[in-house]
Amino acid sequence: MTTREAVLDVLKGVADPVGGTDIVSAGLVRALTVEGGAVRFVLEIDPARAQRMEPARAEAEARIRAMPGVDAVSVVMTAHSAPTPPDLKTGARPKPQGPEKIPGVGRILAIASGKGGVGKSTVAANLAVALAAEGRRVGLLDADVYGPSQPRMLGVSGRPASPDGKTILPLRNHGVTLMSLGLLTQEGEAVVWRGPMLMGALQQMLFQVQWGALDVLIVDLPPGTGDVQMTLAQKAEIAGAIIVSTPQDIALLDARKGIDMFHKMGTPILGMIENMAVHVCSNCGHEEHIFGHGGVRAEAEKLGVPLLAEIPLHLDIRTAADGGAPVVVSKPASPQARAFRDLALRLIESGQA
C-alpha cells in the first residue's frame, strides 16, 4: 500500500527550478493526503513562479502516477504569496479556563528532568521514533524553548508555514510530526523572552499547530521547574510525566524537585528513566558505571512508580542524534536502540502511549 513517506521520497526527486533544491526540501509540497490509491497534494508557490513551476508540477504528477498501487493523482498549484510564519510573541488566542484536550491528540506525555545535561531530549527523540516504528501516530513538541535541539536530532530543517497567519503546519521526519521553536529561529540565535511570551508561544504550539490525528504527543520540556512546565500542566490535559535522570546524587536532587512540582500541579508521574546508566566501551565492550548505579531505581521505588528503562551511555547514541537520525533509526538492531524500543513497547502495553 502506498504510504505518505513513500510519496515524499519520490517527490524529493523533483527539482525546484528556482530554489536549486527539491520541491519537498523547499517546502512547496502542502496538504499531502494518501487515501488508498489516491494521492493529492498542493504545490504552494509565489505567483511570479507559476510558469516556471509548471514543468515541475507535471513531473511530480507523472512520478507519483507511476508508483505501484497509485490509481489517481491530483496535483494543484496555488499561487499564494509566501506564507508568513506565525508570530509566537503576540498571538491573541483566548486563554482557556482550565486544561484543554488538543483536537485529534489521544494522549500527551511530558518528558521532563530536574536539571540539564541528563539526556532528556535524546530520550524524547528516540522514544518518539521508537513509538512510530511500532505503528503509533506520534507528534513531538520541542518545548525546550531556550535550547531547542529536536530539529537537529530528527534531521528536520525548513520553516513551518502559516497560510492564514494563525494555523501552523508542522514538519515531519522518521515518522514523527515535529514542531519546535528552533524551526522559527536561526540556529545559534538566542530566545530572549520573559515568562508571558514563553507561555503564549507554548499555547500556540499546542493548540494552533495542525497536529492531525495522533495517538500520542510527546512534549520535550526544558529542565527545571519554570513557566513552561506550569503552563503545560495548566492549559493542556496531560496523561502524565516521565522523569529522566542520571544516577548520581546531584541529578536526583534536582529530579525530586521536578517530581514535587508535577505533584503540586496534579500531573501523574508515569515513571522514571535512568539515562547514562552504564558506559559501554566501544572497543572492548567493558561496562563501567561512571555516574553510579541504581540511584534512579531506588528513587522510583521510594515514589512507588516504575523504573521504565535504563539507557546506556554509548557513543552511537550521541553520534546518531548529532547526525539527525536517532539510534533507533540508524542502528535499529543495536542494544542501544533495543533499550528505547523496549521502553516504547512497555508504554504501549501499559496503555500509556
N, C-alpha and C positions, 0 to 999 in steps of 0.2 A: 504494500500500500504506500502511495506517495505521502511523504511527510513534509512538514514545513521546512525542516532543516535541509532536506534533500533539495527542495526548490531553491532555497537560499544559496546552497553550494553551486547549483547550476547558474544562477543569476550572477554569482561572483565572476563568472567567465565572460560577462558582457561589459565591455569597456565604457566608461563615461567619456564621451568625446570632448568634453570641456575640462573636466577636473583632472584628467590623467590617471584616474584610478578606476575601479569597477563601480557599477551602479549601486551595489549593496554598501560598500565601504563609504561611498559618497553620501549615503543617507537618503537616496532618492526613492527607494522601494518602501511604500507605505501600505497599510491596510491589507497585508497579505493574509489570505484565507485559503485553506486547503480542505475541501469537503468531498470525500470520496475521490472521484476522478476529476473534479472541477477545481481549477486553480484561478484565483482572482487577486489582482493587486493593482496598485496605483503607482505611477511614476510622477512624483511631485517635483515640478521644475519651475524655474524662473520663466516668465513669459518670453523673454528675449532668446531663450534657448530652445524654444519649441521646434523650430525647423531642423536644427542640428541634432536634436534628440530623437527624431522620428526613426532613423536607421537603428538606433539602439533599442527603441521600443519594439520594432519589428523583429530584431534579432532575439530579444528576450522572449517574445511570444513564440518564435519558431523553436527555440531551445527547450522551452517548457513543454510545448506540444509534442516534442519528440521523446519526452520522458516516458518510460514504461508506466502504464496504469493511468495516464492522463487522457481524459476524454474531451475536456473543454477548457479553454483558456480565455481569460478576459484581462487585457492589459489596457489601462486607461491613463492617458497623460492629463494631469491637471496643471494648468499654467497659473499657479499661485505665486505670489511673492514669497521670498524665503521665509519660512516660519520663524517667528520670534521666540526665543527661549523664554520660559516663564520667569517673571520677576519674583524670586523667592523672598525678597526683602519686604515687599509691600503688598503681598496677597491679601485680599479682602474677604476671604471665606468666612461666613458666620461661624462663631465659636459654638460648638455643641455644649449641651448642659452636662453631659456625662460620657462615659466610654461608648464609642460607636463601633458597629461592625462595618468593616470595609466591604463594599459590594463585591461579590464574586470570590472573596477570600475565605477559605474554610477555617484556618487556624493561623494565629500569629505566635511565633516562637521568638523570644528575645534572647540573644546570645550576649552575655554580659561578663564583666570582670571588675574586680576591685581596683586594679592598677594596670597600667600599660605595660607592654612588653611580654605578656604571657602567651601570646599567640592566639588571642581571641578571634581576630579577623581571619587568620589562616584556618582556624577550626570552622568558622562560619562559612567560608568559601567552599571548603572541602565537603562539609555536611550538605550544603545546598546541591552541589554537583552529585554527591552520592545519592541523595534522595531522588534527584532527577533520573539518575541511572536505574533506579528501582521503579521507575514509571510514575513517580509523583509529579504533579504540576507545581513547580517551585518558583517563587519570587524571592529576591534578595534585596532588601533595602539597606543601603550603606548609610546608617545614621551617625557614623563616627565623623561628625562634621569637621572637626579640626584635623583629622588625619584620614581622609577617605582613601582607602587602599584597594577597595574591591574592583574598580575598573582595571587596575594593573593585574591583580590576581586572576581575574576572569578573562583577561585579554580583550577587553572591550574599550573601544575608542569611538569618538564621534560625539556629537552634541544632540541630546534629545530634542525633538521638535515639539512645538506647541502651536498647532494650526490656528487655534482661536485665542491664544494668549492665556488660557485657563487650564485646558487639559494637557497633560504631559504624556508623551509617547516614550515609554522606556525602551532600552536596548536589550539584546539577548545574545547569549553565547553559552555553549556547553549545556544546553537545555534549561538554562536558568534565565529568568527575566530580571533585569537589573535596573535599579535607579540609585544614583549616588550624586551627592553634591559635587564630587570630583569630576563628573561629566559636564558640569556647568561652569567650572573654573579652569584656569590654566594650571598645568602641572607645576607645582612649586609655588603657586600663589596662595598666600595665607588667607584664611577666612577670619576676618576681624569683626566679629559680630557679638552683640550683647544678647542676654537671655531672650527678650521678646522676639528678636529677629530669628534666633535659633528655633524657638517654639513655633513661629509662623512657618518657617521653612519645613520643619518636620511634619506639621499638619498638612501642608500642601503635598509633600512627597508621599504621605499616607493616602490622602483622600482624592487628590486630583490627578494621580497617575493612572493611566489605563492599564491596570494590572491584568485584566481579563479574568478568566476562571482559574483560580489557584487552589490546590489542596492545602498548601502551607506557604506562608510568607515569613521568611527568616529576617529578623532585624538585627543587624550588627551594630550594637550600641557603643558609644565611646566609653572608655574606662571611667570608673569613679561613680559618684552619686550626685549628678547635677541636673540641669534643666531638661536635657533631652530625655533622660530616664523618667523623670517625673511627668513630663508631657505625654510620653508614650503611654504610661500607665493610666493617666487621667483621661486621655482622649480616645484611645483605641481598646477594643476588647482583646486582651492578651490571654492566650491559653496557658502560658507560663514562661518562666525564665530558666535558662540553663547557665550555670556559673562556670567559667573557665578559670583555672588557677594552676600555677606550678607548685611543686611540693613544698618549697621552703617556707619557713615560718613567716617571713616578711610579706610574701604574697598572700598567704592565708589570712593574715591580719587584715589586709585590705579587702579580701574576698568576704570576710564576715560582715564588714560594713555594708558591702553591696547587698548581701543577703538580708541584712536587717532593713535596708531601705525598701526592698521589694515586699517584705513582710508588712511594713508600715503602709505601703501603698495597696495592700491586699492582692498582690500578684503571687500566684503559686510558684514555688521552686520545684521544677521538674527533676532536677538532679544536678550533679557536678561532673566536670571533666577534668582529669589531671593531664595537663599538657607538659611536654618535655619530661615525661615520667622517667625515661631511661635513655641514655645516649648509646647508640649503636655505632661502633667504629666501621666506617665504610671499607676499610682494608681487611680487617681480621674478624669483624663481627662481634668483638668483645663488647659486653654490655656494662655500663657504669652509671650509677645513679648520681649524676653530678649535682642535682638540686635536692638530693634527699629522696626518700621513698615512703609512700604510704600516708603522707600528711593529708592529702585531699580525701583519701578513703576514710581516714579517721574522722575528718570534719563532716563528711557526708553521713557517717554512722551517727555522729552526735546530733545532727539535724534531723535524722530519720528520713533522708532522701537517698536515692540510689546513686552510686558511682557509675556513671553512664559509659565511661571509656577512659583508658589510659593510653595516651598518644605518645609515641616515642619522639625523641629529639634526633632527627635524621636529616642529613644533607639534602636528600631527594625532596623532602617536603619544602625546604626553603627554596631550592633552585626551581622547582616546579611552580611555586607561587610567583616568584620573580619573573618567570617566563610566560605567565599568562595562561597556563594550563595546569590546574591543581593536580596533585599527585594521583588523585582518584581517576583523572583522565589520562595523564601522561604515562603512568605506570600502574595500571589497574590491578595487575596481578601481584604487586609487591606487598610485603607485610604492612608497610606504612599505609598503603591505600586500603588494605583489608581492615585496619583499625577504624577508619572512617566509614567504610561500608557496613561494618558490624554495628557501629553507632546508629547509622541510618535505619538499618533493619530493626534494631531494638526499639527505636522511636515509632516506627511503622507498626510493629507488632503490638506495642502498648497502646496504640491509638492516638499517640501524641503528635504524629506527623502524617 
